C-alpha cells in the first residue's frame, strides 16, 4: 500500500504487510500508520476496509478531527471504536531563533482510532513518533519476547500501543524543557543584572505566553487521558481484568508524566514572575537611593545658597561688604557649613551606598 505503514503485531512477532489484508488477524492486531496527506488520498479504500473488517467505518466528524492538525487534545468514543487526539510536544527545530518562541514550540496533533484488533494512527508528515515506533518495535522482537520478571515487550493490544505512543509524546517534552529552562534562565539573569538596563520585554512576554500555551496544551492532554481512563471502567468483558489493570497502570503513568510537565511549567512561570518582581524591586531601590543622595546634596547646598543670597543683597551696610578679607571669610563660612552638613549626613547614612 503506497505511503502507508501496516504492521501485524502479535506476541513475539511483528510482520510488515505490503497490502491491505483481506481480514483482520485472528491473533494480535494491526497497526496502520498514515500521514494526513495519505489519509486523504486513500480515504475511500480505508473506509471500505474498516466497513468490511469491523462494520464500523469512521464517522465524518472523526475524520475531520483526524485531518485537523490544529485540533486540541481530546477523547471521544463510539460503540465500535475510541478516538484519541494528542498534541505532541517537541523541541525547537535547528536554526530557530532564540527569541522566536512561537516557532520554538512545535505542537502538532496525532490522532488515533482504536478498535478491538486495529489501531489506526494519523500523523503529521515525517512524524518522529511514528518513525520511533517503526524502528523500535522490530528491536523488541530481536531482543526476545520476554524479560525475566517484566513480561512481554511487544504491545499486546491496540490500546497498549496507543498508550506507549502517548507516553513517548509526553516524554519528548524533556528536550523542550531544557530549552525553556535555559532561555528563561537567560531572561532572568538579564532582569536581575543591575549593571545594564533590561529592554527585551517582548521576549519576556513571548516566553510567558509560551508557558501559558504549554500549560493549556498539557491540561487538554491530561483531560483526554483521564477521559479514556474513565471510559475504561465502562468496558465490557471483551478484555480480561489483568489486561485492564495493565492498561490502567500505563494510563496513570502517562498522566503522571503530564503532571510532571505541568509542574515544571508552573515552576518556570513562578520563577519568571518572581524575577520580574525582583527586577522592579531593584529598580525601585536604586531609584530611592538616587533620590536620597540628591535630597541630601540639595540640603547641603541650601545654606550655601542662603549665604550667597544674603551677601548678594543691594545694601551698603552689610557686614564684611567693605572688608578686605570679607569675600574669603564668606567663602570659608560657606565651606565650613557645607562640610559640616556633609559630615552630619554621612554619619546619619543619608549619603553613601549603605542604607
Helices and strands as residue ranges (DSSP letters): E 5-10, E 13-17, E 29-35, H 36-41, H 43-54, H 60-67, E 74-77, E 82-90, H 101-104, E 106-114, E 118-123, H 128-142, E 146-147, E 151-152, H 158-171, H 173-191, H 201-232, H 241-311, H 326-347
